[in-house]
Structures are given as C-alpha cells and as structure tokens.
Amino acid sequence: MLAETSQIKLHYGLTCDSLAYTVHYSIRQSISQAHILSSVTSIFRNILSSFSMKSSSSNLAQLRKATGHPFVLCREALAACNGDYSRALAWLQKEAAKRGLAKAEKLKSRPMSQGLLGMISTSRCVSVVEINCETDFVVRNQHFQTLVAFSTESVFKELLSGTREPGTHRFSEESLKTLPYAGQFSKSISDALVATIASVGENMAIPRGVGMTLSADKTAEISHLMAYCHATNAGLKRTVRDVHFGKYVAFLRYHHISNRKGTPAWRDQASQICHQLCQHIVGMSPRPSLALDDVPPAANPDDERCLLRQPFLFDEAISVGELLEQNEILLDDFVRVECGVEEE
C-alpha cells in the first residue's frame, strides 16, 4: 500500500512537472511568436514610413522647384491633399494667388528703385519688357528672372500673333497684365506677377513693354531689324530661355536707301553698322526722333541730342547721318529703353 502510494505520488509529480513545463513552453512560444510578429510589423511599418517620407520629401522638393513658393506653403499644400502632388499643385496655385493678392496689396506703397529689362530679338521681331522691384538682390533672384523671361516671351508671342500690323508697338501696364502668360502655373502676366510677389516678398510692377515687327511676307519685306541689350549688373545671368537681360536696350528698323533688299555684301555690312548704332543709341541717349527740323543743332557737339547729327560713337570724325548715307542705309525708326526711366 505504501509502495503504491509512493508510485502514485511520483507519477502525479512527474505529470504535474510535465504539464507545468508544457504550459511554460507554450507560453514562451506564444510570447516569442508575438514578439517576432510585433518586430516584423514594426519593421514593415518603418519601411512603409521610410518610403512615405521619401515620397513626401520628393514631392515637397518637386513642388518647391516647380512653383518657387516657400517650403512651408508647399508642405501645407501636401498636408491638405494627403501627399497627392497634382492636387497639392492645384491647391497651392489657388492659395498662393489669394495670399499673393493680399501681400501685393500690403507692399504696393513700397518704392521700387531696381528692375530688369528682358529682350527677345529675331530677324522678324523684337520684344522688350521692363519689370521693377525693390532691391538688386531680387534682380538676381531666379524666380524674378523667370518672371521677366516669360513675360517677354508673352509679348513676343502677342506681337507675332497676326493681330498687329508691322511696326513699333507699345504696351501699357494694364494691357501687359491681361496678356496670356507664356510660363506654367499662371493664366496671365498679372497672375504670375502676384505669385512672384508672394514668393519673393517684394513689391513689383511691370510698367511697360515695347516691340517692333516686320511683315511676314519675306518676299515683299525690304526692312531689317537690329537690337542690342546692355547688362550692367555684376553676377546677373545674361540670358534665360533666349531672353537677354540688361538695364539698357536699343533696337531699330532700317532698309537699303534704294528701297531694295540690297546685296548680301551690303546686308552684312549694314548689319554690323546697325549693331554698333544700337550701342551708340544706348550710350549717347538721343531724343526719340529722326526729324532734323524739330530743334536746331547744338552749339557743342557733345550736347547734341538729334541722333543723325551726333558724332558716331565708334568714329567721331563723322556724324551718324553721314555714316548711314555713306553706307546707303535708311533708318526707319529706333527705340531706346532704360530701366527705371520713362521714354521722352
């Protein structure tokens, strides 16, 4: 009886120990599996988070580069649109226009002593646009220069749209603002101006545009165009998208004195002379008229304002009028534009 009792106790003890071990092992396995599952889930979440952060960062950089708006506003746009780039871009354009108008209204009384001229010149068309700002620092700003470049392209396209006769054309501030904008993200020059004001944070204005065109009929057209853009800003880019930047621009229209096209040799010679004449006009600032009877000759040649009477800048032994006559060139019209200075 005692032996049987001992065997029962021993068996019961072993059974309990086995059960305890089994339970303990099962618990450890469950904990281990849960830990592994938790770790895998955590790693997977980190990977997704990493991809999400990279995607968000990429969209943020892309949005900033495309629009030029501050990172804070671009981040706000992405947050409002759950990271969707296309929706964020549309949101940003609408919001930037709203904030830009408010900022433009706030800054409109601040003086603008700086600015830039943009010029596009081809054999058939010259377009020039002036945009003013407050500081020389902004003149060198990429977004400001982009505004000048695309606005100049807008005028260029308008001049060649077929709605205007060949000749010289001037654009007021109001007429410029209504032109379709050649760049992205803005419908009109006015919208682009407001967006750039919001981005850069300075008062800006687009006071004028001017251009000159020839007839599209190359067989009948006998006139030629020449233009020159003079840059004076240190560190300023000379061109963006084929648009030349500077503080002074001169351009003119001319033809052969016989009202014919002239020989190839004459065209080459006349082109060189008229390029120098554009430089002369920039440097000597003649009054904007070719008439000789408007005012009498100046007593001192250095004070002469009539272009045809002025000593030629590159050979003061002869006047501009004499130079043109010797080379059988007839000047039809010329324009001089100086940034920040109104035309006479």
C-alpha positions in Angstrom: 0.0 0.0 0.0 2.8 2.3 0.9 4.6 1.4 -2.3 1.5 2.1 -4.4 1.1 5.4 -2.7 4.7 6.4 -3.4 4.3 5.4 -7.1 1.1 7.5 -7.4 2.8 10.5 -5.8 5.8 10.0 -8.1 3.6 9.7 -11.2 1.5 12.6 -10.1 4.6 14.7 -9.5 6.0 13.9 -12.9 2.7 14.6 -14.6 2.5 18.0 -12.9 6.0 18.8 -13.8 5.4 17.8 -17.4 2.2 19.8 -17.5 4.0 22.8 -16.0 6.8 22.5 -18.5 4.3 22.2 -21.4 2.4 25.2 -20.3 5.6 27.2 -19.7 6.9 26.2 -23.1 3.7 27.1 -24.8 3.6 30.5 -23.1 7.2 31.2 -24.1 6.5 30.1 -27.7 3.4 32.4 -27.8 5.4 35.3 -26.4 8.3 34.6 -28.8 5.9 34.4 -31.8 4.1 37.6 -30.7 7.5 39.3 -30.3 8.6 38.2 -33.7 5.2 39.3 -35.2 5.5 42.6 -33.5 9.1 43.1 -34.7 8.1 42.2 -38.3 5.2 44.5 -38.2 7.4 47.3 -36.8 10.0 46.7 -39.5 7.3 46.7 -42.2 5.8 49.9 -40.8 9.3 51.5 -40.7 9.8 50.6 -44.3 6.5 52.0 -45.3 7.1 55.1 -43.3 10.5 55.4 -44.9 9.0 55.1 -48.4 6.3 57.6 -47.4 8.8 60.1 -46.1 11.0 59.8 -49.2 7.9 60.2 -51.4 6.7 63.2 -49.4 10.2 64.7 -49.4 10.4 64.2 -53.1 7.0 65.8 -53.7 7.9 68.7 -51.5 11.2 69.4 -53.4 9.4 69.0 -56.7 6.6 71.3 -55.7 9.1 73.9 -54.4 11.1 73.7 -57.6 8.1 73.9 -59.9 6.4 76.9 -58.2 9.1 78.7 -56.3 6.8 79.1 -53.3 8.2 78.7 -49.7 8.7 75.2 -48.3 6.2 76.0 -45.5 3.5 76.7 -48.0 4.4 73.7 -50.2 4.3 71.4 -47.1 1.0 72.8 -46.1 -0.4 72.1 -49.6 0.8 68.4 -49.5 -0.6 68.0 -46.0 -4.0 69.4 -47.1 -4.1 67.0 -50.1 -2.7 63.8 -48.3 0.5 64.0 -50.2 -1.1 63.9 -53.7 1.2 66.0 -55.9 -1.4 67.0 -58.5 -4.0 68.1 -56.0 -1.4 69.9 -53.9 -0.3 71.8 -57.0 -3.8 73.0 -57.7 -4.4 73.8 -54.1 -1.1 75.7 -54.0 -1.9 77.8 -57.1 -5.3 78.8 -55.7 -3.9 79.6 -52.2 -0.8 81.4 -53.4 -3.0 83.6 -55.6 -5.1 84.5 -52.6 -2.1 85.2 -50.4 -0.2 86.9 -53.2 -3.0 89.4 -53.7 -3.0 90.2 -50.0 0.7 90.6 -50.0 0.8 92.7 -53.2 -1.8 95.0 -51.7 0.3 95.3 -48.5 3.5 96.0 -50.4 2.2 98.2 -53.2 3.2 101.5 -51.5 6.9 100.5 -51.1 9.2 102.2 -53.6 10.8 100.2 -56.4 14.3 101.5 -57.4 15.6 98.4 -59.1 14.5 96.2 -62.0 15.4 94.4 -65.2 14.7 94.5 -68.9 14.1 91.3 -70.9 14.7 91.3 -74.6 14.0 88.7 -77.4 15.4 89.6 -80.8 14.9 87.7 -84.1 15.1 88.7 -87.7 11.4 89.5 -87.7 10.5 90.6 -84.2 12.0 92.4 -81.1 10.2 92.4 -77.8 11.2 94.2 -74.6 9.6 94.1 -71.2 10.5 96.0 -68.0 9.8 94.7 -64.5 10.7 96.7 -61.4 11.4 95.5 -57.9 12.8 97.0 -54.6 16.3 95.6 -54.4 19.2 94.5 -56.6 19.2 91.2 -54.6 15.9 90.3 -56.1 17.1 91.3 -59.6 19.4 88.3 -59.3 16.7 86.0 -58.0 15.9 83.1 -60.2 12.1 83.4 -59.8 12.2 87.1 -60.6 14.3 86.4 -63.7 11.9 83.7 -64.8 9.0 86.2 -64.5 10.9 88.6 -66.7 11.8 85.9 -69.3 8.3 84.5 -69.6 6.7 88.0 -69.7 9.0 88.9 -72.5 8.0 85.8 -74.3 4.3 86.7 -73.8 4.8 90.0 -75.5 6.8 88.3 -78.3 4.0 85.9 -79.0 1.5 88.7 -78.9 3.5 90.7 -81.5 3.6 87.6 -83.8 0.0 86.6 -83.3 -1.1 88.2 -86.5 -3.4 90.7 -84.8 -1.0 93.7 -85.2 0.4 95.5 -88.2 4.2 95.6 -88.8 5.8 98.5 -87.0 6.6 99.7 -83.5 4.1 98.8 -80.7 4.0 99.9 -77.1 2.2 98.2 -74.2 0.9 99.9 -71.1 1.0 98.2 -67.7 -2.7 97.4 -67.8 -2.5 95.9 -71.3 0.5 93.8 -70.3 -1.2 92.3 -67.3 -4.0 90.9 -69.4 -1.7 89.0 -71.8 -1.6 85.2 -71.5 1.4 84.1 -69.6 4.0 82.1 -71.5 5.0 80.1 -68.4 3.3 77.4 -66.4 1.1 77.8 -63.3 -0.4 81.2 -64.3 -3.0 82.2 -66.8 -2.0 85.8 -67.2 1.0 88.0 -66.6 -0.9 89.6 -63.8 -1.3 86.2 -62.0 2.4 85.5 -62.5 3.3 88.9 -61.1 1.2 88.3 -58.0 2.6 84.8 -57.5 6.2 86.1 -57.7 5.4 88.9 -55.2 4.1 86.3 -52.8 7.1 84.1 -53.3 9.9 86.7 -53.2 8.3 89.1 -50.8 9.0 92.4 -52.6 6.8 94.9 -54.3 6.9 94.6 -58.1 5.5 96.3 -61.2 5.5 95.8 -65.0 5.3 99.3 -66.2 5.8 98.8 -70.0 6.5 96.6 -72.9 7.6 97.6 -76.4 8.3 95.8 -79.6 9.0 96.1 -83.3 7.9 93.7 -86.1 8.4 93.2 -89.8 6.0 91.8 -92.3 5.5 88.0 -92.5 5.9 88.3 -96.3 9.6 87.8 -96.7 9.5 88.4 -100.5 7.9 91.9 -100.1 9.7 93.0 -96.9 12.7 95.1 -97.5 13.4 96.2 -93.9 15.7 94.7 -91.4 15.9 94.7 -87.6 18.8 95.1 -85.2 18.8 95.1 -81.4 21.3 95.4 -78.5 20.9 94.7 -74.8 23.4 96.1 -72.3 23.8 94.4 -68.9 25.5 96.3 -66.0 24.6 94.1 -63.0 27.5 92.1 -61.6 26.6 88.4 -61.3 23.5 88.8 -63.4 22.7 86.0 -65.9 22.9 87.3 -69.5 20.1 85.0 -70.8 17.3 82.7 -69.7 15.3 80.9 -72.4 16.8 83.0 -75.2 15.7 86.1 -73.3 18.6 88.7 -72.8 18.7 90.6 -69.6 20.0 94.1 -69.0 19.5 97.7 -67.9 19.5 99.3 -71.4 18.1 98.1 -74.7 18.1 99.8 -78.2 16.6 98.4 -81.4 15.9 99.8 -84.8 14.5 99.2 -88.3 16.4 100.0 -91.4 16.5 99.3 -95.2 18.6 100.0 -98.3 18.4 103.6 -99.5 17.1 102.4 -102.9 14.2 100.7 -101.3 15.5 97.3 -102.5 16.8 94.4 -100.4 20.4 95.1 -101.1 23.1 92.7 -102.0 24.4 90.0 -99.5 27.6 92.1 -99.0 25.5 95.2 -98.2 23.3 93.3 -95.8 26.4 92.0 -93.9 28.0 95.5 -93.8 24.7 97.2 -92.8 24.1 94.6 -90.0 27.5 95.4 -88.4 27.0 99.1 -88.7 23.5 99.0 -87.2 24.6 96.8 -84.3 27.2 99.5 -83.5 24.5 102.1 -84.0 22.3 100.3 -81.3 25.3 100.5 -78.9 25.7 104.2 -79.8 22.0 104.8 -79.0 22.4 103.1 -75.6 25.4 105.2 -74.8 24.5 108.6 -76.3 20.8 108.6 -75.4 19.5 110.6 -78.4 15.9 112.0 -78.3 13.4 109.6 -79.9 13.0 111.3 -83.2 14.7 111.1 -86.6 13.5 114.6 -87.7 16.2 117.2 -88.2 13.8 120.2 -88.2 12.5 119.8 -84.6 15.3 121.6 -82.9 18.4 123.5 -84.2 21.8 121.9 -84.0 23.5 122.1 -80.6 26.4 124.6 -80.3 28.5 121.9 -78.7 28.6 118.5 -80.5 28.8 116.8 -77.1 25.4 118.3 -76.3 23.7 117.2 -79.5 20.5 115.1 -78.9 19.5 114.6 -82.5 20.7 111.1 -83.5 21.5 111.9 -87.1 23.7 114.9 -86.0 25.5 113.1 -83.2 29.2 112.2 -83.7 29.3 108.5 -84.2 30.5 106.8 -81.1 32.9 104.5 -82.9 34.3 107.2 -85.2 33.7 110.7 -84.1 35.1 112.1 -87.3 31.7 111.6 -88.9 28.1 112.0 -87.8 25.6 109.2 -87.6 23.7 110.7 -90.6 26.9 110.8 -92.7 27.7 107.2 -91.7 24.3 106.0 -92.8 24.4 107.9 -96.1 27.9 106.6 -97.0 26.7 103.0 -96.5 23.3 103.5 -98.3 21.3 102.8 -95.1 18.0 104.5 -94.5 16.8 104.4 -90.8 13.1 103.9 -90.4 12.7 104.0 -86.6 14.6 103.4 -83.4 13.7 102.8 -79.7 15.9 103.2 -76.6 14.7 101.7 -73.3 16.4 102.4 -70.0 15.2 100.5 -66.9 13.6 102.8 -64.4 13.5 105.8 -66.8 10.4 106.8 -68.8 10.6 107.4 -72.5 10.6 111.0 -73.6 
